[in-house]
Amino acid sequence: MIDVIIAGGGPTGMMLGAELRLHGVRVVVLEKDREPTKVVRSMGLHARSIEVMDQRGLLERFLENGTKYPLGGSFAGIVKSPPTIDSAHAYILGIPQTVTDRLLAEHAAEVGVEIRRGHELVGLTQDEDGVDVELVDGTRLRSRYLVGCDGGRSTVRKLLGIGFPGEPATAETLLGEMEVTEDWETVLAVMTEVRKTQLRFGLSPIGDGVYRVGVPAEGLAADPRIPPTFDEVKRQLKAVAGSDFGVHSPRWLSRFGDATRLAEHYRAGRAFLAGDAAHIHPPVGGQGLNLGVQDAFNLGWKLAAAVNGWAPEDLLDTYHTERHPVAAAVLDNTRAQMQLMSLDPGSQAVRRLLAELMEFENVSRYLTEKITATAIRYDFGEGHELLGRRMPDLELGQGHLYGLTRGGRGLLLDRTGALSVRGWSDRVDHVVDDSEEPDVPAVLLRPDGHVAWVGEDQQELVGAVRRWFGEGEVL
């Protein structure tokens, strides 16, 4: 029997597969497309996702394939001076989604994930012991768990009967990569003028005369899965900007809408949802891919714990209780940004007011932390202010903190030298370090880097370890 089947081979599915393999879990990824997509929906990684890559030793390969950009204090296209955020990676990493997909797929394959392209899931049933899935060719597979990472039109979500409430699309944007004949200075001048009133329009050079082009569609397509024609793109460029800029030789074309929906539940028995299968929203702020990767980072170690037999009883349920509110908050901030980009007088008045408020450092930081996901605090109950927060990378006597987290295990960072997690040595590392940070006696970190406990009392520590890592070996 397969341990975990993942439906969907995008960044969420590949990240999840690799996380599971860190713990020896047998994983099969089913991807219906035979070849990776050429469509570039995301153009970068935010600070928290960059931290995630660093925590797993993947950052160097991402940096080699991307470009660092200064972190801007931007919200709904309102750009202010960049605020200071608590991260060693306070920048945006510009990297096309096609490259992110490739790097994560390579990593997944390296650690032993079995990737089956051209395999589409069309049916599933589950019982107390596992999940049976049926593929389009009639093949049947059985696994202990199933995770749907199969996008906004998720087959897994529909088959599970999980509701997907929210708002349907009211507008669409045409997107593509193509060559442009007009010179950049002319393009920039027109774009600067048009974007005073139409923020969904833009042309960005990506090299060798090729531009990434976005322009509002005339209306909603009857079937949003069908990409626009090149003539449709040219027609809309003329309608919105007064020129098609001599575009030609399109590499790919796509369309996306502003639908906003959130799955009612992230778990149904032995099946789970992650990434766009669990939530969709407008792309403002570039949060979608990042949100999915962080879903996988939260779920991976928990699902591995269940497979390996040491998960506390309610551990798998914490995936929903922790990540569902995070997605709800992202949906709200994208709703707000879309409203602020509206051209009606009321929205523009609120936009002007927010632009004034963003001059204050605290306001700009608050909004930036929402976009970068660096201020997330899971609800672990009452306790120290660090409890539930992700620990930023710290300079320790033994090197950087994130360098100690590559194996996906828990970590007790102990300044006292008097604590012990010996009964859990197969899943929690113990590092004695008297560095200045963090300024607490000891912290227990989960495999996703979030603080599970702060203190110096051994009995309290044991309680926290049991809560997150199950029962330990009796010594």
C-alpha positions in Angstrom: 0.0 0.0 0.0 1.1 3.5 -0.8 1.5 5.7 2.3 0.2 9.0 0.7 -1.1 9.8 -2.7 -1.0 13.4 -3.7 -3.3 14.5 -6.5 -1.6 17.5 -8.3 2.0 18.1 -9.2 2.2 21.8 -8.8 4.4 23.6 -6.2 2.1 22.6 -3.3 2.0 18.9 -4.2 5.8 18.7 -4.8 6.6 20.6 -1.6 4.3 18.3 0.3 5.8 15.2 -1.3 9.3 16.2 -0.4 8.3 17.0 3.2 6.8 13.5 3.6 9.9 11.9 2.1 12.1 13.5 4.8 10.4 11.1 7.2 10.6 8.0 5.0 7.0 8.1 3.9 6.2 6.4 0.5 4.6 9.1 -1.7 3.1 9.0 -5.2 2.2 12.3 -6.9 -0.4 12.0 -9.6 -0.3 14.8 -12.2 -2.9 14.8 -15.0 -0.7 16.8 -17.4 2.0 15.0 -19.2 4.2 18.0 -19.4 4.8 20.9 -17.0 2.8 24.0 -17.8 4.4 26.9 -19.6 1.9 29.3 -18.0 3.5 31.7 -15.5 0.9 32.7 -12.9 3.2 33.6 -10.1 6.3 35.7 -10.4 8.0 35.5 -7.0 8.3 34.3 -3.4 7.7 36.3 -0.3 9.8 36.3 2.9 8.1 33.4 4.7 8.3 31.1 1.7 12.0 32.1 1.2 12.5 31.1 4.9 10.8 27.8 4.2 13.2 27.1 1.4 16.1 28.0 3.7 14.8 25.7 6.4 15.0 22.8 4.0 18.3 23.7 2.4 16.8 24.7 -0.9 17.4 28.4 -0.9 20.7 28.5 -2.8 19.2 26.8 -5.9 16.3 29.3 -5.8 18.6 32.3 -5.4 20.7 31.0 -8.4 17.5 31.0 -10.5 15.8 34.2 -9.2 16.4 37.9 -8.6 16.3 39.7 -5.3 14.1 42.8 -5.2 13.8 45.2 -2.3 10.9 44.6 -0.1 8.4 47.4 -0.9 5.7 48.7 1.4 3.0 47.9 -1.2 -0.7 47.2 -0.7 -3.3 47.4 -3.6 -0.6 49.1 -5.7 0.0 51.8 -3.1 3.8 51.9 -2.8 5.5 53.4 0.2 9.0 53.2 1.7 9.8 49.6 2.7 9.2 48.8 6.4 11.5 46.7 8.5 10.3 43.2 9.1 11.7 40.5 11.4 13.3 38.2 8.9 16.8 37.5 7.6 15.1 37.4 4.1 13.4 40.7 4.0 13.2 40.9 0.2 11.1 39.5 -2.7 12.6 36.8 -4.8 11.6 37.3 -8.4 11.3 33.9 -9.9 8.7 32.6 -12.5 6.4 29.9 -11.3 7.6 27.6 -14.1 11.1 27.7 -12.5 9.7 27.2 -9.0 7.7 24.2 -10.3 10.9 22.8 -11.8 13.0 23.3 -8.8 10.5 21.7 -6.4 9.9 18.8 -8.8 13.6 18.2 -9.0 13.9 18.3 -5.2 11.0 15.9 -4.8 12.5 13.5 -7.2 15.9 13.7 -5.5 14.4 12.7 -2.2 12.5 9.8 -3.6 9.0 11.0 -4.5 7.4 8.9 -7.2 6.0 11.3 -9.8 3.5 9.9 -12.3 2.7 12.4 -15.1 -0.3 11.9 -17.3 -2.3 10.2 -14.5 -5.6 11.8 -13.7 -7.7 10.9 -10.6 -11.4 10.6 -11.4 -12.8 8.7 -8.4 -12.2 7.9 -4.8 -13.7 6.0 -1.8 -12.3 5.7 1.7 -12.7 3.5 4.7 -11.2 3.4 8.2 -7.9 2.1 6.9 -7.2 3.9 3.7 -8.3 5.6 0.5 -9.0 3.9 -2.9 -8.5 6.1 -6.0 -9.5 5.5 -9.6 -7.6 6.9 -12.5 -9.0 7.9 -15.9 -7.6 4.8 -17.5 -9.4 2.5 -15.0 -6.3 1.9 -12.8 -7.0 1.7 -9.1 -4.6 2.6 -6.3 -4.8 2.4 -2.6 -3.1 4.6 0.0 -3.3 5.3 3.7 -4.0 9.0 3.0 -4.8 11.2 0.1 -4.1 14.9 -0.4 -5.8 17.0 -3.1 -3.4 19.6 -4.4 -5.2 19.7 -7.7 -6.1 23.4 -8.1 -9.1 25.6 -7.8 -11.3 23.2 -9.8 -10.2 20.3 -7.5 -11.6 16.9 -8.4 -10.7 15.6 -5.0 -12.6 18.4 -3.2 -15.7 17.8 -5.4 -15.5 14.0 -4.8 -15.2 14.5 -1.1 -18.3 16.8 -1.2 -16.5 19.6 0.6 -18.3 23.0 0.2 -16.4 25.8 -1.5 -18.3 28.9 -0.6 -17.4 32.4 -1.7 -17.9 34.8 -4.5 -17.7 33.9 -8.3 -15.6 35.9 -10.7 -16.9 39.3 -11.6 -13.9 40.3 -13.9 -11.2 38.5 -15.8 -7.7 39.5 -16.8 -5.9 38.2 -19.9 -2.3 37.2 -19.4 0.5 36.0 -21.6 4.1 36.3 -22.7 4.8 37.7 -26.2 7.3 39.8 -28.1 6.7 43.6 -28.4 7.8 45.7 -31.3 7.3 49.1 -29.7 10.3 50.6 -27.8 10.4 50.4 -24.0 10.3 54.1 -23.5 7.0 54.4 -25.4 5.6 51.4 -23.6 6.5 52.8 -20.2 5.0 56.2 -20.9 1.7 54.7 -22.0 1.7 52.2 -19.1 2.4 55.0 -16.6 -0.6 57.0 -17.8 -3.0 54.1 -18.1 -2.2 52.7 -14.7 -3.4 55.9 -13.1 -6.9 54.5 -13.6 -6.4 50.8 -14.6 -4.1 48.8 -12.2 -4.9 45.5 -14.0 -3.0 46.6 -17.0 0.8 46.3 -17.5 3.7 45.1 -19.6 6.9 43.9 -18.0 10.0 43.1 -20.0 11.5 39.7 -19.2 14.3 39.6 -21.6 15.1 39.1 -25.3 12.3 41.4 -26.4 9.7 39.3 -24.6 7.2 40.9 -22.3 4.7 39.6 -19.7 1.4 41.3 -20.7 -1.7 41.7 -18.6 -4.9 43.4 -19.7 -8.5 43.4 -18.5 -10.8 41.1 -20.5 -13.9 42.5 -22.1 -16.1 40.3 -20.0 -16.3 36.9 -18.5 -15.6 33.9 -20.7 -18.2 31.2 -21.0 -15.5 28.7 -20.1 -12.5 30.2 -18.2 -10.4 27.1 -18.8 -10.1 28.0 -22.5 -7.3 30.5 -23.0 -7.9 33.7 -25.0 -7.0 34.1 -28.6 -4.1 36.3 -29.5 -6.5 38.5 -31.4 -8.5 39.0 -28.2 -5.4 40.1 -26.4 -4.5 42.6 -29.1 -8.1 43.9 -29.2 -8.1 44.5 -25.5 -4.7 46.2 -25.5 -6.1 48.7 -28.1 -9.3 49.2 -26.1 -7.5 49.8 -22.8 -4.2 51.5 -23.8 -5.0 52.7 -27.3 -2.2 50.6 -28.8 -1.3 46.9 -29.1 2.4 47.9 -29.0 3.1 45.7 -32.0 2.8 42.5 -30.0 3.6 39.2 -31.8 4.9 35.7 -31.4 3.0 34.8 -28.2 4.6 32.0 -26.1 1.5 31.3 -24.1 -1.8 32.9 -23.2 -4.1 32.5 -20.3 -6.9 34.1 -18.3 -7.7 34.4 -14.7 -10.7 35.8 -12.7 -11.2 37.4 -9.3 -13.3 34.5 -7.8 -12.7 34.2 -4.0 -13.6 30.9 -2.3 -12.5 28.9 0.8 -13.1 25.2 1.4 -15.4 24.6 4.4 -13.1 21.9 5.7 -9.5 21.0 4.9 -10.0 17.4 6.1 -12.5 14.7 5.4 -11.5 11.4 7.0 -8.2 10.3 5.5 -8.3 12.9 2.7 -7.0 16.5 2.9 -6.9 19.6 0.7 -4.0 22.0 0.2 -3.1 24.9 -2.0 -5.7 26.2 -4.6 -7.8 23.1 -3.9 -8.5 24.7 -0.5 -8.6 28.4 -1.4 -8.7 30.7 -4.4 -8.5 34.5 -4.6 -7.4 37.3 -6.9 -3.6 37.4 -7.4 -3.1 40.8 -5.9 -0.1 40.7 -3.6 1.2 37.5 -5.2 0.2 35.4 -2.3 -1.4 32.3 -3.9 1.6 30.1 -4.6 3.2 31.1 -1.3 0.1 30.2 0.6 0.0 26.7 -0.9 3.7 26.0 -0.2 3.1 27.0 3.4 0.1 24.7 3.6 2.3 21.9 2.5 5.0 22.9 5.1 2.3 22.7 7.9 0.7 19.4 6.8 3.8 17.4 5.8 5.3 16.6 9.1 1.9 16.0 10.7 0.9 13.5 8.0 4.3 11.8 8.3 3.8 11.5 12.1 0.5 9.7 11.5 2.0 7.3 8.9 4.9 6.6 11.2 2.7 5.9 14.2 3.6 8.6 16.7 1.1 11.4 16.0 -0.9 12.6 19.0 -4.6 11.9 18.5 -5.6 15.4 17.4 -2.4 16.4 15.4 -4.0 15.9 12.0 -6.9 18.1 12.9 -4.6 21.0 13.7 -3.9 21.3 10.0 -7.4 22.7 9.5 -7.5 24.7 12.7 -4.2 26.4 11.9 -4.3 26.9 8.1 -8.0 27.6 7.5 -7.8 31.0 9.4 -4.6 31.9 7.6 -6.3 31.5 4.2 -9.4 33.3 5.4 -7.2 36.3 6.3 -5.5 36.2 2.9 -8.9 36.1 1.2 -9.9 39.2 3.2 -6.8 41.1 2.3 -7.2 40.4 -1.4 -10.9 41.4 -1.2 -9.8 44.7 0.4 -7.1 45.2 -2.2 -9.5 44.6 -5.1 -11.9 47.1 -3.5 -9.2 49.7 -3.2 -8.3 49.2 -6.9 -11.9 50.0 -7.9 -12.5 53.2 -9.8 -15.7 54.2 -8.0 -15.4 57.5 -5.9 -15.9 55.8 -2.6 -13.2 53.2 -3.2 -10.8 55.9 -4.4 -11.5 58.0 -1.3 -10.6 55.1 0.9 -7.5 54.4 -1.2 -6.3 58.0 -0.7 -6.9 57.7 3.1 -5.0 54.4 3.2 -2.1 56.0 1.3 -1.9 58.6 4.0 -2.0 56.0 6.8 0.8 54.0 5.1 3.2 56.8 5.7 3.2 55.6 9.3 5.8 52.8 9.7 3.6 50.6 11.9 0.8 50.7 9.4 3.1 49.9 6.5 4.8 47.1 8.5 1.4 45.6 9.5 0.2 45.4 5.9 3.6 44.1 4.6 3.6 41.3 7.3 0.1 40.3 6.0 1.4 39.9 2.5 4.7 38.2 3.5 3.1 35.9 6.1 5.8 36.7 8.6 3.3 37.7 11.4 1.3 34.5 11.5 0.7 33.2 15.0 -1.1 29.9 15.4 -3.3 29.6 18.4 -1.5 27.3 20.9 -3.3 28.8 23.9 -2.1 31.3 26.4 1.6 31.7 27.0 4.8 33.6 26.0 4.5 36.1 23.2 6.6 33.8 21.0 4.3 30.9 21.3 2.7 29.9 18.0 4.9 32.2 16.0 7.5 31.1 13.5 11.1 31.6 14.7 13.2 33.8 12.3 16.7 32.6 11.4 19.0 33.4 14.2 22.8 33.5 14.5 23.8 30.8 16.9 27.1 29.6 18.2 26.7 26.6 16.0 25.7 28.6 12.9 22.4 29.7 11.6 19.3 28.3 13.2 17.8 27.3 9.8 20.8 25.2 9.1 19.8 23.0 12.1 16.3 22.4 10.7 17.1 20.7 7.3 15.9 17.3 8.5 12.4 18.3 9.2 12.6 17.3 12.9 11.6 19.1 16.0 14.3 21.2 17.8 14.8 22.1 21.4 17.0 25.1 21.5 18.3 25.2 25.1 20.4 28.0 26.7 20.3 26.3 30.1 21.9 23.0 29.3 19.7 21.4 32.0 16.8 20.2 29.8 16.2 16.8 28.1 14.2 15.3 25.3 16.0 12.0 25.3 12.8 10.0 25.1 12.0 11.7 21.8 15.5 11.6 20.2 14.1 9.9 17.1 12.0 13.0 16.3 13.4 16.0 18.3 16.9 17.3 18.2 18.5 19.0 21.3 20.9 21.8 20.8 22.5 23.5 23.8 23.5 27.1 22.8 24.1 30.1 24.9 23.8 32.8 22.2 22.0 36.0 23.0 19.0 35.1 20.9 16.4 34.1 21.5 16.3 35.9 24.9 14.5 33.1 26.7 15.9 30.0 28.6 14.7 27.5 25.9 12.3 27.1 23.0 10.8 24.0 21.5 10.3 24.3 17.7 8.0 22.2 15.6 9.4 20.9 12.3 7.7 23.8 10.5 9.7 26.3 12.7 6.8 27.5 14.9 7.4 27.8 18.6 5.6 25.1 20.5 6.9 25.9 24.0 9.0 28.6 25.9 10.4 28.2 29.4 12.9 26.2 31.5 10.8 23.8 33.5 11.4 20.1 32.5 7.9 18.9 33.3 6.3 21.6 31.2 8.7 20.8 28.4 7.7 17.1 28.5 4.0 18.1 28.3 4.7 20.3 25.3 6.7 17.5 23.6 3.9 15.0 24.2 1.4 17.4 22.8 3.2 17.8 19.5 5.4 14.7 19.2 3.4 12.0 20.9 4.6 9.6 23.5 8.4 9.1 23.8 10.5 6.1 24.5 10.7 5.1 28.1 14.4 5.5 29.2 
